[in-house]
Structures are given as C-alpha cells and as structure tokens.
Amino acid sequence: MDIAKLKQANLTRWNAASIKPELVETFDQVARRLIAAKKRYQVVEDRTHVPWPVIAVIHERESSQSWMASLAQGDPWNQVSIHVPRGRGPFSSWEAAAIDALAVCPPHAAAWDDWSIGGALTLLEQYNGLGYARMGLPSPYIWAGTDQYHAGKYIADGHFDPHAIDHQLGCAGLLGRMTLLDPSIQQEWHP
C-alpha cells in the first residue's frame, strides 16, 4: 500500500466532503459528547502523543464511547480481549487500555508522526484496516455519513459485502464537526 497516495486521497476527500444534511445534528450531538471528555482523552494524548480528537473518534467508532470498552477493539478492558487484537489485557483502567492500544498494537499510532489532517485520516484508516484502500474504496470507518461514502462494508473479518451500509458515524465527519464546535482543535492538524 502506498501510504503517501492514501494520505493524498484522504486529504482530497476531506477537502471535498460534506456531511449528509439529515445527519448534521446527529454528528453534532456526538461531537459535543466527545468534546466534553476532552480532559480524559488528553491524559492519553500526554502519554502517546496521539492528538486527543483522534483518540476520541477511535473511541466512538470502536465502542460508542463506552468507558468500559477498550480502544483497541471494543472488548471490555478489564478482561483479556477476544477480538483483534486478541489477548490484550486485562488492564487497570480505560486509560491504560487506550495507551496499550495506541502504543503497542498495530498500527502503532503513538509512533505516527504525520498529524496533518490527511495523515490523521490515514492513520485512522490503518487503525481499522486497509482493505477498503486496497479495493480503491473510501473507508466507511472514515467517511460514513458523508457524501464520500455510499455502500460497501466488511461485515466480518475478511468478508466484504458491497451492498452493506455502515450506519455508524465516520471519523472524518466527526473530526470536522468537532473542529467547528471547538476551534482549538484546528491546532491539532499540523504537518
């Protein structure tokens, strides 16, 4: 996979994307909820150097922001994980599990160094898997709820259904709405 090309594709989509009008209020509700937990996400940011808005949208995608679920895959953090990445935990806290997910588990987000918006979206895509990119498709993990995504979803590990639709809110739309609601987030997107 050519990561530089994927970064450019994600930046191009970011610049062209708009949220589906019927989902704007839903995106805003979730964005406000994620922003309200900013201090908790910043604790993990301080340990991993992953920008807190990126941590927040991963948390939303992986577990609908459940503080009892691991950032790695949504399994309970106080038990050994059974989903990929398997065998992680148990951990002493949500924060400890999140640090492990970002520092130890692929794609090793804590080692990522391109926090421009194209770079952040590409890291998020790698976090979920590059299957969509390999097919030349926008990842619903990133683009669901925007005009950049219409259909197609992995409904199980390794099983792609071209007709399935991802109804979760995508990371790009969440980051966009979060940035509008909290302009200080704009500082996070640096090359």
C-alpha positions in Angstrom: 0.0 0.0 0.0 1.3 3.4 -1.0 0.7 5.4 2.2 1.7 8.7 0.6 -1.0 8.2 -2.1 -3.5 7.2 0.6 -2.8 10.4 2.5 -3.3 12.5 -0.6 -6.6 10.6 -1.4 -7.8 11.2 2.2 -6.8 14.9 2.0 -8.6 15.3 -1.3 -11.8 13.6 0.1 -11.5 15.8 3.2 -11.5 18.9 1.1 -14.5 17.8 -1.0 -16.6 16.1 1.7 -19.8 17.2 3.1 -22.0 15.6 5.8 -25.3 14.3 4.6 -27.8 17.0 5.7 -30.0 14.7 7.6 -27.1 13.6 9.8 -25.7 17.0 10.7 -27.5 17.2 14.1 -26.5 13.6 14.9 -22.9 14.4 14.1 -23.1 17.5 16.3 -24.6 15.6 19.2 -21.8 13.0 19.2 -19.1 15.6 18.6 -20.3 17.6 21.6 -20.2 14.4 23.7 -16.7 13.6 22.6 -15.5 17.2 23.2 -17.0 17.0 26.8 -14.5 14.2 27.5 -11.5 16.2 26.2 -9.6 16.2 29.5 -9.8 12.4 29.8 -8.6 12.0 26.2 -5.7 14.4 26.9 -4.4 12.2 29.6 -3.9 9.5 26.9 -2.6 12.1 24.5 0.1 13.1 27.0 1.3 9.5 27.2 1.1 8.6 23.5 1.3 12.0 21.6 -1.7 10.9 19.6 -4.0 14.0 19.3 -7.0 13.8 21.6 -9.5 14.3 18.8 -8.1 11.2 17.1 -8.4 9.2 20.3 -12.0 10.5 20.7 -13.2 9.4 17.3 -11.5 6.0 17.6 -13.3 5.6 21.0 -16.6 6.4 19.3 -16.1 4.0 16.4 -14.8 1.1 18.5 -17.3 1.3 21.3 -19.7 4.2 21.0 -17.6 6.0 23.6 -18.1 3.3 26.3 -15.6 3.8 29.1 -15.8 0.1 29.9 -14.6 -0.9 26.4 -11.0 -1.0 25.1 -9.9 1.5 22.4 -8.3 -1.4 20.6 -11.4 -3.3 19.5 -14.3 -2.5 21.9 -13.8 -5.6 24.2 -14.0 -5.0 27.9 -10.7 -3.6 29.1 -10.8 -5.5 32.4 -10.8 -8.8 30.6 -8.5 -10.5 28.1 -9.6 -9.4 24.6 -11.1 -12.0 22.2 -11.3 -9.8 19.1 -8.4 -8.5 17.1 -6.1 -7.5 18.6 -6.7 -10.7 20.7 -5.0 -11.4 24.0 -4.7 -7.8 25.3 -5.4 -7.1 28.9 -6.8 -7.1 31.4 -6.0 -3.5 32.2 -6.3 -1.4 35.3 -8.3 1.4 33.6 -9.7 2.6 30.3 -6.7 4.9 30.0 -4.2 2.0 30.5 -6.0 0.0 27.8 -6.1 3.0 25.5 -2.3 3.6 25.9 -1.7 0.0 25.1 -3.9 0.1 22.0 -2.1 3.2 20.7 1.5 2.3 21.6 1.7 -1.5 21.4 -0.9 -2.6 18.9 -0.7 -2.1 15.2 -0.7 0.4 13.5 1.3 1.8 16.5 -0.4 5.2 16.4 1.9 6.5 19.1 4.8 6.2 16.6 2.9 8.0 13.8 4.4 11.4 13.0 2.1 13.0 10.4 -0.7 14.7 12.2 -1.8 16.8 9.3 -5.5 16.1 8.5 -4.5 13.8 5.6 -2.1 12.0 7.9 -4.5 11.7 10.7 -7.2 10.2 8.5 -4.7 7.8 7.0 -3.7 6.6 10.5 -7.3 6.2 11.3 -7.8 4.1 8.2 -4.8 1.9 9.1 -6.3 1.5 12.6 -9.4 -0.1 11.1 -7.6 -1.9 8.2 -6.6 -1.1 4.7 -9.0 -3.5 2.9 -11.0 -0.6 1.5 -8.0 1.2 0.2 -6.7 -2.0 -1.4 -10.0 -2.1 -3.3 -9.8 1.7 -4.2 -12.9 2.4 -2.0 -13.3 5.1 0.6 -13.3 3.5 4.1 -16.7 3.8 5.9 -14.7 3.9 9.2 -13.6 7.3 7.9 -16.3 8.5 5.5 -19.6 7.1 6.7 -22.3 9.8 7.0 -20.6 11.9 4.3 -21.1 12.2 0.5 -17.7 10.4 0.1 -19.3 7.0 1.2 -22.3 5.2 -0.2 -22.1 1.5 0.4 -19.8 -1.5 0.9 -18.7 -2.8 4.3 -16.7 -5.6 5.8 -19.4 -7.3 7.8 -16.9 -9.7 9.4 -13.1 -10.1 9.4 -12.2 -10.7 5.7 -15.8 -10.7 4.5 -16.8 -7.7 2.3 -20.4 -7.1 1.3 -20.7 -4.5 -1.5 -24.3 -3.8 -0.5 -23.9 -3.4 3.2 -24.1 0.1 4.6 -22.2 1.4 7.6 -24.6 3.3 9.8 -22.0 4.5 12.4 -20.7 8.0 12.0 -17.4 8.2 10.2 -14.2 9.7 11.7 -13.9 12.5 9.1 -17.3 13.9 9.7 -16.8 13.7 13.5 -13.5 15.4 13.3 -14.9 18.1 11.0 -17.9 18.8 13.3 -15.6 18.7 16.4 -13.3 21.3 14.8 -16.3 23.6 14.1 -17.6 23.2 17.7 -14.1 23.6 19.3 -11.9 25.7 17.1 -8.9 25.0 19.3 -8.8 21.5 17.6 -7.6 23.2 14.4 -4.2 23.4 16.2 -4.0 19.6 16.2 -3.7 19.3 12.5 -0.1 20.1 11.9 2.3 18.5 9.3 
